[in-house]
Amino acid sequence: SSQIDRVDILNMPPASFDASVTGALNIVLNKQPEYSLSGHLNADIPTTHSEKYLFPAYSVNYSRGRLNLNTSYNGEFSYFDVMEKSERSAFETEWNSVQNVRQQYWSHKFHYGLDYTINSSHEIGFYGWFNPYSQENSGTAETIMRGGQSGFWSSDKIDDNSNRSEFYSVFYNYQPGGENGGKLSFDAARQTLKATNSVTYISHQNGDIIQNLMKPNQHIHRVRADYRQPLTDRLVLEGGLQAKIISMTDEIISDFEYRDENVAGYESFTYNSS
């Protein structure tokens, strides 16, 4: 927080933002010294073996001259014993279900990036993160039916949840006239998600196995270019182009495919008067 000079709240974002965006934050940093090294470390210690609710984190930022390097980590661990009960009825039959499971949620998210100022007119940057995570609830499940139909069913419940998400982006900024001159910026980004999720029930009565298995994949690609050109002391011209492609598939369901393609452009004139 000591690196932040101010935070501007944009209640009406300019045309360069997507039409669906209703607000934005502009974070302005203090000018960094010629050389700096900063960071923090947060480690949690569980007080009981059965319950774990931890959020470890660290960050390191190194700046020297025109180069800035940074890395950080955010962890989440949520381990609890959970009992879930549900009741429903229809056609004179009542179902009572009980699950006794061990909730095991964990996530490791590693961030890393660099910024390099080539000279007063050219700046490049890179940012990425890598995030493996899992959300599992394994234990036992049972259902009792009463009324028009009756019966009892119980089983072991086995969750197998493995997810891996990644994000990478590169940035280039060309600003030959300084802060008040013309500006051209370009950035490209790619985000992926690859997962294997299954829920398996093994009956206590006859050993029958019921399994629901999914292997979803998601890819997001985005390319964007923006420019800004002052025409006079009071009149500024801005414009840009953006292309975004989202695709989703599932290795188990071969005929499932979702795809969203969006290409957009904008142009705006801003006039400031006293």
C-alpha positions in Angstrom: 0.0 0.0 0.0 2.9 2.4 0.5 3.6 2.3 -3.2 0.1 3.7 -4.0 -0.3 7.5 -4.5 -4.1 7.5 -5.0 -7.0 5.4 -6.4 -9.4 7.1 -8.9 -12.9 5.7 -9.0 -14.4 5.9 -12.5 -18.2 5.7 -12.1 -18.6 6.2 -15.9 -15.7 4.5 -17.6 -14.7 5.9 -21.0 -15.4 4.2 -24.4 -12.2 2.2 -24.2 -13.9 -0.2 -21.7 -16.3 -2.9 -22.6 -20.0 -1.8 -22.7 -20.7 -4.2 -19.8 -18.3 -2.4 -17.5 -20.2 -0.1 -15.1 -17.2 1.0 -13.0 -13.4 1.0 -12.9 -10.5 1.7 -10.6 -7.4 3.6 -11.7 -4.5 3.0 -9.3 -1.7 5.6 -9.5 1.6 4.6 -8.0 4.3 6.8 -6.4 7.4 7.3 -8.3 9.8 4.4 -7.4 13.3 5.1 -6.2 16.3 4.2 -8.4 16.7 1.0 -6.3 14.3 -0.7 -4.0 13.5 -4.2 -2.6 10.3 -4.8 -0.7 8.0 -7.7 0.2 6.0 -9.4 2.9 5.4 -12.9 4.3 2.2 -14.2 6.0 2.1 -17.7 7.4 -0.8 -19.3 9.4 -0.5 -22.1 11.9 -3.6 -24.3 12.4 -4.6 -24.8 16.0 -6.5 -28.1 15.5 -5.9 -31.1 13.2 -9.5 -31.5 12.1 -10.1 -27.9 11.0 -7.8 -25.9 8.8 -8.7 -22.4 7.5 -5.4 -20.8 6.3 -4.4 -18.1 3.9 -0.6 -18.0 3.5 0.9 -15.3 1.2 4.1 -13.7 0.2 5.3 -10.9 -2.2 8.6 -9.7 -3.4 9.2 -6.6 -5.5 12.6 -5.6 -6.9 13.3 -2.4 -8.8 16.6 -1.2 -10.2 16.8 1.6 -12.7 14.5 0.9 -15.6 13.7 -2.7 -14.6 11.0 -3.8 -12.1 10.5 -7.5 -11.1 7.8 -8.8 -8.9 6.4 -12.1 -7.7 3.7 -13.0 -5.2 1.7 -16.0 -3.9 -1.8 -16.4 -2.4 -2.8 -19.7 -0.8 -6.2 -20.9 0.5 -6.9 -24.0 2.6 -10.3 -24.9 4.0 -10.5 -28.4 5.6 -13.6 -29.2 7.6 -15.9 -32.1 8.6 -19.3 -31.3 7.2 -22.8 -32.9 7.7 -25.3 -32.0 5.1 -29.0 -32.8 5.5 -31.8 -32.3 3.0 -35.5 -33.2 2.8 -38.0 -33.2 -0.1 -41.4 -34.7 -0.8 -43.5 -35.4 -3.9 -46.4 -37.8 -4.8 -46.8 -38.9 -1.1 -43.2 -39.9 -0.9 -40.6 -38.3 1.3 -36.8 -38.4 0.8 -34.4 -37.7 3.6 -30.7 -37.5 2.6 -27.6 -37.2 4.8 -24.0 -36.7 3.7 -21.0 -36.9 6.1 -18.0 -35.6 4.2 -14.6 -34.2 4.7 -14.4 -30.8 2.9 -10.9 -30.3 1.4 -10.5 -27.1 -0.5 -7.0 -25.9 -1.5 -5.5 -23.4 -3.9 -2.0 -22.2 -4.8 -1.8 -19.1 -7.0 1.6 -17.8 -8.0 1.9 -14.4 -9.7 5.0 -13.1 -11.5 5.8 -10.2 -13.8 8.3 -7.6 -15.0 8.3 -4.1 -16.4 11.1 -2.6 -18.4 11.4 1.0 -19.6 13.6 0.9 -22.7 13.8 4.7 -23.0 11.5 7.7 -22.5 9.3 6.5 -25.4 9.2 2.7 -25.1 8.0 0.5 -22.3 7.3 -3.3 -22.2 5.8 -5.5 -19.6 4.9 -9.1 -18.8 2.5 -10.6 -16.3 1.3 -14.1 -15.5 -0.1 -16.4 -12.9 -0.3 -20.2 -12.4 -3.2 -21.6 -10.2 -3.6 -25.3 -9.4 -6.6 -25.9 -7.1 -9.0 -28.5 -5.9 -12.5 -28.7 -4.2 -13.4 -32.1 -2.8 -16.1 -33.4 -0.5 -15.5 -37.2 0.2 -17.2 -39.3 2.8 -20.5 -41.2 3.0 -24.0 -40.6 1.7 -27.4 -42.2 2.5 -31.0 -41.7 1.5 -34.2 -42.9 3.2 -37.6 -43.0 1.4 -40.9 -43.1 3.3 -44.6 -43.0 2.2 -45.8 -44.2 -1.2 -42.4 -45.7 -1.8 -40.0 -46.9 0.8 -36.4 -47.9 0.8 -32.9 -47.2 2.0 -29.7 -46.5 0.1 -26.2 -45.8 1.4 -22.8 -45.5 -0.2 -19.2 -44.2 -0.1 -18.8 -40.9 -1.9 -15.4 -40.2 -3.5 -14.6 -36.7 -5.0 -11.7 -36.4 -7.4 -11.2 -32.7 -8.4 -8.1 -31.4 -10.1 -7.9 -28.0 -11.8 -5.1 -26.0 -13.4 -5.5 -22.5 -14.6 -2.9 -20.2 -16.2 -2.8 -16.7 -17.4 -0.2 -14.8 -19.5 -0.1 -11.3 -20.9 2.4 -9.0 -22.7 2.2 -5.3 -23.0 3.9 -2.6 -25.1 3.6 1.2 -24.7 4.9 3.8 -27.1 4.7 7.4 -25.9 7.1 9.7 -27.8 5.7 13.0 -26.5 5.7 12.2 -22.8 2.6 12.2 -20.6 0.8 14.9 -22.5 1.7 13.7 -26.0 0.5 10.9 -28.3 0.3 7.3 -27.0 0.0 3.9 -28.6 -0.4 0.8 -26.5 -0.7 -2.9 -27.4 -1.4 -5.9 -25.2 -2.2 -9.6 -25.8 -3.4 -12.2 -23.2 -4.1 -15.9 -23.0 -5.9 -17.7 -20.2 -6.5 -21.5 -20.0 -8.3 -23.9 -17.6 -7.8 -27.7 -17.7 -9.7 -29.8 -15.2 -10.7 -33.4 -14.3 -13.7 -33.6 -12.0 -15.5 -36.8 -10.9 -17.9 -37.9 -8.2 -18.1 -41.6 -7.5 -20.7 -43.4 -5.4 -20.0 -47.0 -4.3 -23.2 -48.7 -2.9 -22.9 -50.4 0.5 -25.8 -52.8 -0.4 -24.5 -54.4 -3.6 -21.3 -52.6 -4.5 -22.8 -50.9 -7.6 -20.7 -47.9 -8.8 -22.2 -44.7 -10.1 -19.8 -42.1 -11.5 -20.2 -38.6 -13.0 -17.0 -37.6 -14.9 -16.1 -34.3 -16.6 -12.9 -33.1 -18.2 -13.6 -29.4 -19.2 -11.1 -27.2 -21.1 -11.4 -23.5 -21.5 -9.3 -21.1 -23.6 -9.5 -17.3 -23.7 -7.5 -15.2 -26.1 -7.5 -11.4 -26.3 -5.7 -8.9 -28.4 -6.0 -5.1 -27.9 -4.6 -1.9 -29.4 -5.3 1.6 -28.2 -4.1 5.1 -29.2 -4.4 8.6 -27.9 -3.6 11.8 -29.8 -4.0 15.4 -28.5 -5.3 17.5 -31.4 -5.2 20.8 -29.4 -4.6 21.8 -25.8 -8.2 21.0 -25.1 -9.2 18.4 -27.7 -8.1 14.8 -27.5 -8.8 11.9 -29.9 -8.8 8.3 -28.6 -9.5 5.0 -30.4 -8.8 1.4 -30.3 -9.6 -2.2 -31.4 -10.1 -5.4 -29.4 -10.6 -9.0 -30.4 -11.6 -11.7 -27.9 -12.2 -15.4 -28.4 -13.6 -17.8 -25.7 -13.8 -21.6 -26.4 -15.0 -24.4 -24.1 -14.9 -28.2 -24.7 -15.2 -31.4 -22.7 -13.0 -34.5 -23.4 -15.8 -36.8 -22.2 -18.6 -35.2 -24.2 -17.2 -35.1 -27.7 -20.2 -33.2 -29.2 -20.1 -30.4 -26.7 -18.4 -27.1 -27.8 -19.0 -23.5 -26.9 -17.4 -20.6 -28.7 -17.8 -16.8 -28.4 -16.0 -14.4 -30.7 -16.1 -10.7 -30.2 -14.4 -8.0 -32.2 -15.0 -4.4 -31.2 -13.7 -0.9 -31.9 -14.2 2.5 -30.3 -13.5 6.2 -31.1 -13.9 9.1 -28.8 -13.3 12.9 -28.7 -12.8 14.6 -25.4 -13.0 18.4 -25.0 -12.0 20.1 -21.8 -13.2 23.6 -21.1 -12.7 26.0 -18.2 
